[in-house]
Amino acid sequence: MLQKINKGGYPGRPKASWWVDSVNAALCQAQAGLTVVGLDINDTPALTRLLSGKAIVISAFSGHAQPDVKGYYIQAFSSVLKAATAANAGRLLVVGGAATLLLADGSRLLDSPEFPPEYRGSAEGAAEALRMLQQQSAVSWSFLSPAFDIFPGAKTGRFRLGLDNLLTDSDGNSRISNGDYAVALLNEAEQPQHQNKRFTAAY
């Protein structure tokens, strides 16, 4: 989970520091402007204390290593939402999935017979997280869904933004690099355009 702590004005990366809190914090390396803290995401009271006074909280976690991926995802996100609300965090940005994006016929990508079964658990968990956000008003939020195909790649800064519909190119492909996905998320953190909305990014 990535948090932004404002230190002298908003927006602006040079005037902010970032914290990473994760059950896998040992995999992260501290560097200038970044502090790494290990924390159980389901320890809501501890998470609440950590998030207190934070301008922005970015929730980005995976439950793929868990036996019950969907159950873990929902439980963990519920903890994040409760903690962010109780801590009176300024905004909550969520790294979501593409599964709830709408196809041309109005159906969800998640409901397509071609949806990869190995991602269904986390996709259904993310769908529930989006529903939880939409049904509450205590915390300001944004939920970023990537393109259908998100792949390791550099940031170019050249991509399109949308809302609830899956974005595809002229060949019918829906793609974005993880570098540009990160750019889209940080752009939203620093210059909000989708408050209390889900949005998507793709080439």
C-alpha positions as CSV (number, residue, x, y, z in Angstrom):
1,M,0.0,0.0,0.0
2,L,1.4,3.4,-1.1
3,Q,0.7,6.5,0.8
4,K,1.5,10.1,0.0
5,I,2.4,12.5,2.8
6,N,2.2,16.1,1.8
7,K,5.2,18.2,3.0
8,G,4.7,21.7,1.6
9,G,1.9,22.0,-0.9
10,Y,-0.3,19.9,-3.1
11,P,0.0,18.8,-5.8
12,G,3.7,18.2,-6.8
13,R,6.0,15.2,-6.5
14,P,9.0,17.2,-5.3
15,K,7.0,18.3,-2.3
16,A,5.9,14.9,-1.2
17,S,7.3,11.8,0.3
18,W,6.0,8.2,-0.1
19,W,5.5,5.3,2.2
20,V,5.1,1.7,1.3
21,D,3.3,-0.6,3.8
22,S,3.0,-4.2,2.9
23,V,3.1,-7.7,4.3
24,N,5.9,-8.1,1.9
25,A,7.8,-5.0,2.9
26,A,11.0,-6.9,2.9
27,L,10.8,-7.1,-0.9
28,C,10.9,-3.3,-1.1
29,Q,14.0,-1.2,-0.7
30,A,14.1,2.1,1.1
31,Q,15.4,5.0,-0.9
32,A,15.3,8.8,-0.9
33,G,11.7,9.9,-0.3
34,L,10.5,6.4,0.4
35,T,10.0,4.7,3.8
36,V,9.1,1.0,4.0
37,V,7.0,-0.2,6.9
38,G,5.9,-3.8,7.4
39,L,2.3,-4.2,8.5
40,D,-0.5,-6.8,8.3
41,I,-3.1,-5.3,6.1
42,N,-5.9,-7.0,8.1
43,D,-4.8,-5.4,11.4
44,T,-7.3,-2.6,11.0
45,P,-6.5,-0.7,14.2
46,A,-2.7,-0.6,13.4
47,L,-3.5,0.4,9.8
48,T,-5.8,3.2,11.1
49,R,-3.0,4.6,13.2
50,L,-0.6,4.5,10.3
51,L,-2.9,6.2,7.9
52,S,-3.8,9.0,10.3
53,G,-3.2,12.4,8.8
54,K,-2.3,11.0,5.3
55,A,-3.3,13.2,2.4
56,I,-3.5,10.2,0.0
57,V,-3.6,6.4,0.5
58,I,-3.1,4.2,-2.5
59,S,-4.3,0.6,-2.0
60,A,-2.3,-1.9,-4.1
61,F,-2.1,-5.5,-2.9
62,S,-2.6,-9.0,-4.3
63,G,-4.1,-12.1,-2.7
64,H,-2.8,-14.5,-5.4
65,A,-0.7,-16.4,-2.8
66,Q,-3.7,-17.0,-0.6
67,P,-5.8,-20.3,-0.7
68,D,-9.0,-18.2,-0.9
69,V,-8.0,-15.3,-3.2
70,K,-11.4,-13.7,-3.4
71,G,-12.1,-14.0,0.3
72,Y,-8.7,-12.6,1.2
73,Y,-9.1,-9.7,-1.2
74,I,-12.5,-8.7,0.2
75,Q,-11.3,-9.0,3.8
76,A,-8.1,-7.0,3.1
77,F,-9.8,-4.2,1.2
78,S,-12.5,-4.0,3.8
79,S,-9.7,-3.4,6.3
80,V,-8.2,-0.7,4.1
81,L,-11.5,1.1,3.6
82,K,-12.3,1.0,7.3
83,A,-8.9,2.2,8.3
84,A,-8.8,5.0,5.7
85,T,-12.3,6.2,6.9
86,A,-11.4,6.0,10.6
87,A,-8.1,7.8,10.0
88,N,-9.8,10.6,8.1
89,A,-7.5,10.1,5.2
90,G,-7.8,12.7,2.5
91,R,-8.3,10.4,-0.5
92,L,-8.2,6.7,-1.2
93,L,-6.9,5.6,-4.6
94,V,-7.3,1.9,-5.5
95,V,-5.3,-0.2,-8.0
96,G,-8.2,-2.2,-9.4
97,G,-8.7,-4.7,-12.2
98,A,-10.1,-4.7,-15.7
99,A,-12.8,-7.3,-15.0
100,T,-15.6,-4.9,-14.2
101,L,-15.1,-2.8,-17.3
102,L,-18.0,-2.9,-19.8
103,L,-17.8,-4.5,-23.2
104,A,-19.6,-3.1,-26.3
105,D,-22.8,-5.0,-25.5
106,G,-22.9,-3.6,-21.9
107,S,-21.8,-6.8,-20.2
108,R,-18.8,-6.9,-17.9
109,L,-15.5,-8.4,-19.0
110,L,-15.7,-10.6,-15.9
111,D,-18.9,-12.2,-17.3
112,S,-17.3,-13.1,-20.6
113,P,-16.7,-16.8,-21.2
114,E,-13.2,-15.9,-22.4
115,F,-12.3,-14.4,-19.0
116,P,-9.2,-16.2,-17.7
117,P,-10.3,-18.5,-14.8
118,E,-6.9,-18.1,-13.0
119,Y,-7.8,-14.4,-12.4
120,R,-11.4,-14.9,-11.4
121,G,-10.8,-14.9,-7.6
122,S,-9.0,-11.5,-7.6
123,A,-11.3,-10.1,-10.2
124,E,-14.4,-10.9,-8.2
125,G,-12.7,-9.5,-5.1
126,A,-11.9,-6.3,-6.9
127,A,-15.5,-6.1,-8.2
128,E,-16.7,-6.2,-4.6
129,A,-14.1,-3.6,-3.6
130,L,-15.5,-1.3,-6.3
131,R,-19.1,-1.9,-5.1
132,M,-18.0,-1.1,-1.5
133,L,-16.5,2.2,-2.7
134,Q,-19.6,3.1,-4.7
135,Q,-21.9,2.5,-1.7
136,Q,-20.2,4.7,0.8
137,S,-19.6,8.4,1.0
138,A,-17.3,8.7,4.1
139,V,-14.0,8.8,2.1
140,S,-13.2,10.3,-1.3
141,W,-11.9,7.7,-3.7
142,S,-10.8,6.8,-7.2
143,F,-10.5,3.3,-8.7
144,L,-8.2,2.7,-11.6
145,S,-8.9,-0.3,-13.9
146,P,-6.2,-1.2,-16.4
147,A,-6.6,-2.3,-20.0
148,F,-7.3,-6.0,-20.5
149,D,-3.7,-6.8,-21.2
150,I,-1.3,-5.1,-18.7
151,F,2.3,-6.0,-19.4
152,P,5.8,-5.2,-18.1
153,G,6.9,-2.1,-20.0
154,A,8.3,1.4,-19.8
155,K,6.3,4.6,-19.3
156,T,5.6,6.6,-22.4
157,G,3.0,9.0,-21.0
158,R,0.9,8.4,-24.2
159,F,-2.3,6.7,-23.4
160,R,-6.0,7.3,-23.3
161,L,-8.3,7.6,-20.3
162,G,-11.9,6.4,-20.0
163,L,-14.5,5.6,-17.4
164,D,-16.5,2.4,-17.3
165,N,-16.0,1.0,-20.8
166,L,-13.1,-1.2,-21.9
167,L,-10.8,0.8,-24.2
168,T,-9.5,-0.9,-27.3
169,D,-7.4,0.3,-30.2
170,S,-8.2,0.1,-34.0
171,D,-7.3,-3.6,-34.0
172,G,-9.5,-4.4,-31.1
173,N,-6.7,-4.8,-28.6
174,S,-6.8,-3.5,-25.1
175,R,-3.3,-3.0,-23.7
176,I,-1.2,-0.8,-21.4
177,S,2.3,-1.2,-19.9
178,N,2.6,-1.3,-16.1
179,G,4.8,1.8,-16.5
180,D,2.1,3.8,-18.0
181,Y,-0.5,2.3,-15.6
182,A,1.6,3.7,-12.8
183,V,1.8,7.1,-14.5
184,A,-2.0,7.2,-14.9
185,L,-2.4,6.5,-11.1
186,L,0.1,9.0,-10.0
187,N,-1.3,11.7,-12.3
188,E,-4.7,11.1,-10.6
189,A,-3.0,11.4,-7.2
190,E,-1.5,14.7,-8.0
191,Q,-4.2,16.2,-10.3
192,P,-7.5,14.6,-9.4
193,Q,-9.9,14.2,-12.4
194,H,-11.9,11.2,-11.2
195,Q,-13.0,11.8,-7.7
196,N,-15.6,9.2,-6.5
197,K,-15.3,7.5,-9.9
198,R,-13.8,4.5,-11.5
199,F,-11.6,5.2,-14.6
200,T,-9.4,3.2,-17.0
201,A,-6.3,3.7,-19.0
202,A,-5.2,2.1,-22.3
203,Y,-3.4,2.7,-25.5
